[in-house]
Amino acid sequence: MWYAKIKLRHDCFIGNRCKKFRCKSLGYPLEGYQDSGYYYFLHFENLIGDEKNTKRFIIDLKKDKNVANLEVNGNLLFFSYKTKNKDRMLFNTHLKKVLYVKPIIVDETGYETLEVCTWDRDVLNQFIAHTKKDAYKLEDFKIEKIIQTDLNEVYFSKVMPELTRTQSRALSLAIEFNYYGYPRKIELKDLAKKMKISLSTYREHLRIAERKVMPLMV
């Protein structure tokens, strides 16, 4: 597989608001549809930042006449963006040719980071060229990395960390018996008994599993 990491900043209704309200957004490009002369592109965004700033972002987004079917659940947003210009939505053109290995990250300065992979270097080159050419009012564009690597190195290992059977069991038990609940429903010594191992051994397996999984959640 060919993998590329790209960073750019352009005139984008998400990036502009991230910069304006000093928050981040994690989003994943989805397919769209056409209806009554308009193109509708689906968005799933997760806002990260100060609560006041993310609320201001959402309030401002609701005022955008091109935003339709907006549903909000906390900092999670699901909506469609309506436009008559198909090319206005930058990252949808090559959805069937590339795999986004991580969500598109938009930071507080409006920069977007894309990580994609595909089986063909020519397809990757076309994607990069298209992105650079059609980014609306492009301000900056950087190719941070292009490598040929195993798919496991850029996708599955990131989504599904390699846990041993014992680590996976320790974490599953902690979740099943609501160890992470508030108030806590069970103690580590009780979980260790369920696994029929010592408290110190259980604690070690659980902490290693948490250390592997938590960075992906954050």
MIDREN-42939 format. One record per residue (C-alpha): residue in one letter; x, y, z. Coordinates in steps of 0.1 Angstrom, whole numbers, padded with zeros to 4 digits, always signed. Layout:
<rs>
aXYZ
...
</rs>
This chain:
<rs>
m+0000+0000+0000
w+0010+0036-0006
y+0005+0060+0022
a+0005+0098+0023
k+0002+0124+0050
i-0009+0159+0038
k-0013+0192+0056
l-0031+0221+0040
r-0050+0253+0048
h-0077+0267+0025
d-0110+0285+0027
c-0132+0259+0043
f-0164+0263+0063
i-0151+0239+0090
g-0115+0252+0091
n-0126+0288+0091
r-0148+0281+0122
c-0121+0261+0140
k-0098+0291+0136
k-0125+0316+0146
f-0136+0297+0177
r-0103+0282+0186
c-0113+0245+0186
k-0104+0213+0167
s-0126+0190+0146
l-0122+0154+0137
g-0142+0144+0107
y-0145+0117+0082
p-0155+0123+0045
l-0187+0105+0035
e-0205+0100+0002
g-0231+0125-0009
y-0261+0126-0032
q-0277+0149-0058
d-0313+0163-0055
s-0331+0192-0072
g-0300+0207-0087
y-0280+0206-0055
y-0252+0183-0043
y-0255+0172-0007
f-0224+0160+0011
l-0226+0143+0044
h-0204+0153+0073
f-0197+0136+0107
e-0176+0159+0129
n-0164+0157+0165
l-0155+0190+0180
i-0127+0192+0206
g-0120+0223+0227
d-0133+0246+0254
e-0171+0241+0259
k-0179+0277+0253
n-0159+0277+0220
t-0175+0245+0207
k-0210+0259+0215
r-0202+0291+0196
f-0190+0270+0167
i-0223+0250+0166
i-0244+0282+0169
d-0226+0298+0140
l-0228+0266+0120
k-0266+0265+0124
k-0267+0300+0108
d-0250+0287+0076
k-0277+0285+0049
n-0258+0257+0031
v-0260+0234+0062
a-0290+0211+0061
n-0303+0183+0084
l-0280+0193+0113
e-0282+0169+0142
v-0262+0177+0174
n-0254+0154+0203
g-0229+0172+0226
n-0199+0178+0205
l-0209+0153+0178
l-0223+0168+0146
f-0240+0150+0117
f-0252+0171+0088
s-0253+0176+0051
y-0237+0205+0032
k-0257+0218+0002
t-0240+0233-0028
k-0245+0236-0066
n-0207+0232-0072
k-0197+0195-0069
d-0160+0204-0069
r-0166+0227-0039
m-0164+0197-0017
l-0128+0189-0019
f-0123+0154-0004
n-0152+0135-0019
t-0139+0131-0055
h-0116+0102-0048
l-0135+0085-0020
k-0138+0053-0040
k-0101+0052-0048
v-0084+0060-0015
l-0088+0049+0021
y-0087+0076+0048
v-0068+0058+0075
k-0076+0084+0101
p-0102+0112+0105
i-0094+0145+0089
i-0080+0166+0117
v-0087+0204+0116
d-0067+0223+0142
e-0072+0257+0158
t-0053+0275+0131
g-0075+0261+0103
y-0049+0236+0091
e-0062+0202+0079
t-0043+0170+0082
l-0052+0141+0058
e-0038+0106+0060
v-0047+0083+0031
c-0036+0051+0015
t-0042+0033-0018
w-0029+0003-0037
d-0015+0023-0066
r+0011+0051-0065
d-0005+0067-0096
v-0038+0069-0078
l-0021+0085-0048
n-0004+0111-0071
q-0037+0119-0087
f-0053+0124-0053
i-0026+0147-0042
a-0027+0167-0074
h-0065+0170-0073
t-0064+0181-0036
k-0038+0208-0043
k-0055+0220-0075
d-0091+0222-0063
a-0086+0233-0027
y-0107+0265-0026
k-0085+0296-0020
l-0055+0274-0011
e-0032+0292+0014
d-0006+0264+0022
f+0000+0228+0011
k+0026+0204+0024
i+0032+0167+0017
e+0046+0155+0050
k+0051+0119+0041
i+0048+0094+0012
i+0058+0058+0018
q+0051+0023+0006
t+0042+0001+0036
d+0019-0027+0048
l-0017-0019+0053
n-0014-0032+0088
e+0011-0004+0096
v-0012+0024+0086
y-0047+0012+0093
f-0057-0019+0112
s-0030-0017+0139
k-0042+0019+0146
v-0078+0010+0149
m-0073-0024+0166
p-0042-0023+0189
e-0025-0056+0193
l-0036-0069+0227
t-0026-0102+0241
r-0055-0126+0250
t-0050-0119+0287
q-0048-0081+0282
s-0080-0082+0261
r-0098-0103+0287
a-0087-0080+0315
l-0100-0050+0297
s-0133-0067+0286
l-0140-0077+0322
a-0134-0042+0335
i-0159-0029+0310
e-0184-0057+0315
f-0186-0052+0353
n-0185-0013+0351
y-0151-0008+0366
y-0150+0026+0348
g-0184+0036+0360
y-0191+0064+0385
p-0195+0053+0412
r-0173+0023+0405
k-0192-0009+0407
i-0163-0033+0412
e-0128-0033+0425
l-0096-0046+0408
k-0093-0074+0434
d-0127-0087+0424
l-0119-0086+0387
a-0086-0105+0394
k-0106-0132+0412
k-0129-0136+0382
m-0098-0141+0360
k-0083-0164+0386
i-0050-0145+0387
s-0033-0124+0414
l-0042-0087+0419
s-0008-0076+0408
t-0009-0096+0376
y-0044-0084+0367
r-0034-0048+0374
e-0004-0052+0351
h-0024-0066+0322
l-0051-0040+0325
r-0027-0011+0326
i-0009-0024+0295
a-0042-0027+0277
e-0052+0008+0287
r-0019+0022+0277
k-0024+0007+0242
v-0060+0017+0238
m-0063+0051+0254
p-0040+0071+0230
l-0063+0061+0202
m-0094+0074+0221
v-0077+0107+0229
</rs>
